[in-house]
Amino acid sequence: MTNPAAPDARTFRETPVSFVRRSGRMSEAQERAWTELAPQYVIAAPRDVAATSVLPGSAIDPAAVWGRDAPLVVEIGSGQGHAIVHAATSHPDTDFLAIEVFRAGLARTMLDADRAGARNLRLVEANAPEVLQHLVPPASVDELWVFFPDPWHKKKHTKRRLVVPGFAALAATALKDGGMLRLATDWEDYALQMREVMSSAPDFEATFEGEWAPRFDGRVLTAFERKGARVGRDIRDLSYRRIART
């Protein structure tokens, strides 16, 4: 019997994840997407201990995955893919990677991408910090997007938020010199936390003046954003540039 206290014992995860993985039945079309479209769109991340983990040492070669050298944009928490499918179809000369843990959302993304002919999009079903740490090569990403992450608004849950100092360090590792980190949320407290975290991140500089950045015009207006505005929540954007490595 393995001693869980042994020095070489593997832990499930050292830090809380920023999501609760919900299970649910997928539609027939979504099931078909996994059978027929996943070979084209999904990057099969080697797993560590957890179902959404990424095994250390699993870095991809973007040129091999996409079949070309092109700018790379990564979106964390792509949901049903509305924003990234629109971006991929609008910018065919750029490569896109969607990170999401909800399989039904990834299936919907594949269906929409296939319908739109977006061949420059790939998806990975995994925990985003582990993707940045183990799957995406250092200094390979031109833009990193985090739009409307789960706010974890209860005080006891804020430890689950994605944008914390450790995340800023991972983002800095993944981004190229001069690469952009773009954030948006409709939750004021989280926006303030994001700004505090990023203002203290030594590898980034703000690209805006005043309290908030202008709305990123590359972000398509989704039903989720409309809903937030409809109930009176202000949408706040932030944008930061990766400072050149010395």
C-alpha positions in Angstrom: 0.0 0.0 0.0 1.4 3.4 -1.0 2.1 5.8 1.8 0.5 9.1 0.9 3.0 11.0 2.9 6.0 9.5 1.0 8.2 12.1 -0.6 7.5 10.8 -4.1 3.7 10.5 -3.7 1.8 12.4 -6.4 -0.7 15.0 -5.3 -4.0 15.5 -7.1 -3.5 19.3 -7.4 -1.5 21.7 -5.4 -3.7 24.8 -6.0 -7.5 25.2 -6.3 -8.8 25.3 -9.9 -10.9 28.2 -11.2 -13.8 25.9 -12.3 -16.1 23.2 -11.1 -16.4 20.7 -13.9 -20.0 20.0 -14.5 -21.2 16.9 -16.3 -24.2 16.8 -18.5 -25.6 15.0 -21.5 -24.6 16.3 -24.8 -26.9 16.5 -27.8 -26.6 14.1 -30.7 -25.0 16.8 -32.7 -22.4 17.5 -30.0 -21.6 13.8 -29.6 -21.2 13.6 -33.4 -18.8 16.6 -33.2 -16.5 14.7 -30.9 -16.5 11.7 -33.2 -16.1 13.4 -36.5 -14.5 16.8 -35.7 -12.3 16.3 -32.7 -9.5 14.8 -34.8 -9.3 18.0 -36.8 -9.8 20.5 -33.9 -8.8 19.0 -30.5 -5.3 18.8 -29.2 -5.1 15.7 -27.1 -3.2 16.8 -24.0 -1.4 14.1 -22.2 -2.8 13.9 -18.6 -1.2 14.0 -15.3 -3.3 13.0 -12.3 -6.6 14.8 -12.9 -8.9 14.5 -15.9 -8.2 18.1 -17.0 -4.5 18.2 -16.1 -1.6 18.4 -18.4 1.4 16.2 -18.0 4.7 18.1 -17.5 6.9 17.9 -20.5 4.0 17.8 -23.0 4.8 21.0 -25.0 3.4 21.2 -28.5 5.1 22.6 -31.6 2.7 25.2 -32.9 4.1 25.1 -36.4 3.5 21.4 -36.5 0.0 21.6 -35.0 -1.2 24.4 -37.3 1.0 23.5 -40.2 2.5 26.9 -40.6 4.2 29.8 -38.7 1.7 32.4 -37.8 0.7 34.6 -34.9 -0.9 32.7 -32.1 -3.9 33.9 -30.0 -5.0 31.9 -26.9 -8.4 32.3 -25.3 -8.9 31.0 -21.7 -12.4 29.9 -20.9 -13.8 30.0 -24.5 -17.3 28.8 -23.4 -19.3 27.9 -26.4 -16.7 29.5 -28.7 -18.7 32.5 -29.9 -15.8 35.0 -29.5 -13.0 32.7 -30.7 -14.8 31.3 -33.7 -15.7 34.9 -34.8 -12.1 35.9 -34.4 -10.7 32.9 -36.2 -13.0 33.4 -39.2 -12.2 37.1 -39.2 -8.4 36.6 -39.1 -7.5 33.6 -41.3 -3.8 34.5 -41.1 -3.7 34.1 -37.3 -3.8 30.8 -35.4 -6.2 30.4 -32.4 -6.3 28.1 -29.4 -9.4 27.8 -27.2 -8.9 26.4 -23.7 -12.1 25.1 -22.0 -13.0 22.4 -19.6 -16.7 22.0 -20.5 -17.0 19.3 -23.2 -20.4 20.5 -24.5 -19.0 24.0 -25.0 -16.1 22.6 -26.9 -18.4 20.5 -29.1 -20.5 23.6 -29.9 -17.3 25.4 -30.8 -16.3 22.7 -33.2 -19.7 22.6 -34.9 -19.6 26.4 -35.4 -16.0 26.4 -36.5 -16.6 23.7 -39.0 -19.7 25.4 -40.3 -17.7 28.7 -40.7 -14.7 26.9 -42.3 -12.3 28.0 -39.5 -9.4 25.7 -40.1 -7.0 27.9 -38.1 -8.6 27.1 -34.7 -7.6 24.3 -32.3 -9.1 23.4 -28.9 -7.8 21.8 -25.7 -9.9 20.4 -22.9 -7.7 21.2 -19.9 -7.0 23.4 -16.9 -5.7 26.7 -18.3 -2.7 27.3 -16.0 -1.4 23.9 -16.8 -1.8 24.5 -20.5 0.3 27.7 -20.1 2.8 25.9 -18.0 3.2 22.6 -19.8 1.6 22.6 -23.2 2.2 26.0 -24.8 5.9 26.6 -25.4 7.5 29.6 -23.6 7.4 32.8 -25.6 5.1 31.4 -28.3 1.9 33.3 -27.7 1.1 36.7 -29.3 -2.1 37.4 -27.4 -3.7 35.8 -24.4 -7.4 36.5 -23.8 -9.4 36.1 -20.6 -12.9 37.3 -21.1 -15.5 37.0 -18.4 -13.9 34.3 -16.2 -16.0 32.9 -13.3 -15.9 35.7 -10.7 -16.2 33.4 -7.7 -17.9 36.3 -6.0 -18.3 34.7 -2.5 -15.4 35.7 -0.3 -14.6 32.1 0.7 -14.3 31.2 -3.0 -12.1 34.0 -4.3 -9.1 31.7 -3.9 -10.4 29.9 -7.0 -10.2 33.0 -9.2 -7.9 32.6 -12.2 -6.2 36.0 -12.2 -3.8 35.9 -9.3 -0.1 36.6 -9.1 0.8 33.1 -10.0 -1.3 33.4 -13.2 0.5 36.6 -14.2 3.8 34.8 -14.0 2.5 31.9 -16.2 1.1 34.4 -18.7 4.4 36.2 -18.9 6.2 32.9 -19.6 3.8 32.0 -22.4 3.7 35.4 -24.1 6.3 36.7 -26.6 8.1 39.9 -25.9 5.6 42.6 -26.6 2.7 40.1 -26.5 -0.7 41.3 -25.2 -2.8 40.1 -22.2 -6.4 41.2 -22.6 -8.9 40.9 -19.7 -12.6 41.7 -19.4 -15.1 41.1 -16.6 -18.6 42.4 -15.6 -17.8 41.8 -11.9 -16.4 45.0 -10.3 -14.6 43.3 -7.4 -12.9 41.0 -9.8 -11.9 43.8 -12.1 -10.3 45.6 -9.2 -8.4 42.4 -8.2 -7.2 41.9 -11.8 -5.9 45.5 -11.9 -4.2 45.1 -8.6 -2.6 41.8 -9.6 -1.4 43.1 -13.0 -0.1 46.5 -11.6 2.2 44.5 -9.4 3.3 42.0 -12.1 6.9 42.9 -13.0 6.8 41.5 -16.5 3.9 43.6 -17.7 3.0 47.2 -18.5 -0.4 48.7 -18.9 -1.4 49.8 -22.4 -4.1 52.2 -21.2 -4.4 55.4 -19.3 -6.9 56.0 -16.5 -8.8 53.3 -14.6 -9.8 51.0 -17.4 -8.8 50.1 -21.0 -11.1 50.9 -23.9 -13.3 47.9 -24.9 -11.3 45.6 -27.1 -12.8 45.9 -30.5 -11.6 42.3 -31.4 -14.1 40.9 -28.9 -17.4 40.1 -30.5 -20.4 41.1 -28.4 -21.8 37.9 -27.1 -25.1 37.0 -25.4 -23.3 36.7 -22.1 -21.9 40.2 -22.4 -25.3 41.6 -23.4 -26.9 39.9 -20.4 -24.4 41.4 -18.0 -25.1 44.9 -19.4 -28.8 44.3 -19.3 -28.8 43.7 -15.6 -26.7 46.8 -15.0 -23.2 45.4 -14.6 -20.5 47.5 -16.2 -18.1 45.8 -18.5 -14.5 46.6 -17.6 -11.5 45.9 -19.9 -7.8 45.8 -19.0 -4.8 45.3 -21.4 -1.2 44.7 -20.7 2.0 44.3 -22.8 4.6 41.7 -22.0 7.8 43.6 -21.3 10.8 42.5 -23.3 13.0 39.9 -21.6 16.5 41.1 -20.8 
